Amino acid sequence: MAPTRIILDTDLSMGAGADVDDGFALALAHADPDIKLDLITTVNGNTDVESATILTGVLLNRLGINDVPLIQGSATPIIHTDLKRTPASHVLKLKESARPRTLGYAPVAIVEHILTNPGDITLVAIGPLTNVAIALLLDPRIKSAIKELVIMGGLFFGTMYSRDKPGEFNVFSDPEAARAVLRSGIPQRWIGLDCTLKVRLTMEDAEDLKQSPSSFASFAGDASATYIKHQAVRFPGRPKMTSVPMHDPLAVAVVSRPDLCEYKDMAVSVITGNGEARGVLIADRLETPSPPTPNCRVAVSVDAEAFRSHFLSLIKTL
């Protein structure tokens, strides 16, 4: 079978001392022979959108990806246009070593690519859903032209660790965009924290990657070790962490390996606004006598060992 063609929409910050999983997700999409990376778009989230674009460009050079367009997207959440962030000076210094971005605006590029290739494109969103929501507003025809939307986001069977961030980060960062996507009717599969927290990169894995002859794996191992150590600063109230979850790589992995997770149809809505429950997902599991109409498929379990084997074996080829 031909590889699945994807658009990867990311708020990548790998290499800036922040989350490493976006970078691993991009690397996995590149390494997987059953995935073809057609387009990369960036969005405000883990970092500001300009930094995300610069850091993605740096990583593309590390991976030797020269022919995939990189297009910058939304700089703010969909209705909070006053929340534009300024790039950090240490990231701006990397601009010269980054592959230049392609001119354009990510939501427009998403619409054009899906409509030009009806039925062929899977959109993998691993950051806030701002670009996706705007694309749906620009041209709702993508709902029937897209193959599938795969989303890393949400928490469906539990609660978050802090009342300051009641919703999972990607949803919490732009719940209005998440609401637009959930209400759109677009075919969507959600890979949430219920599963992604179970797939982890350990300090031993990071040290092993650091010793790899692959320049990317060595870089990624060093970044991962640094990030694992940083968790003690981020979460002083937790026991010392010796691993970090691979949230975004799991969302990429299930494109070619849907069998890594089990799924359940659900009817999901989201709490918007700035209240105490901002970004919390309300998931109806369709278990009552008169259930609502489902609007998405949700990953409810994961084969963590199968993912680990799939992920590490491919990353080490880079």
Secondary structure, DSSP 4 states (H G I P E B T S, - for coil): -PPEEEEEEE---TTTTS--HHHHHHHHHHH-TTEEEEEEEE-SSSS-HHHHHHHHHHHHHHHT--SS-EEE--SS-SS-TT-PPPPPHHHHTTGGGSPPPPSS-HHHHHHHHHHHSTTTEEEEE-S-SHHHHHHHHH-TTHHHH-SEEEEE---SSS--S-TTS-S-HHHHH-HHHHHHHHTS---EEEE-HHHHTTSEEEHHHHHHHHT-SSHHHHHHHHHHHHHHHHHHHH-TTSPPP-EEE-HHHHHHHHHH-GGGEEEEEEEEEE--SSSTTTT-EEEE-S-SSSPPPP-EEEEEEE-HHHHHHHHHHHHTT-
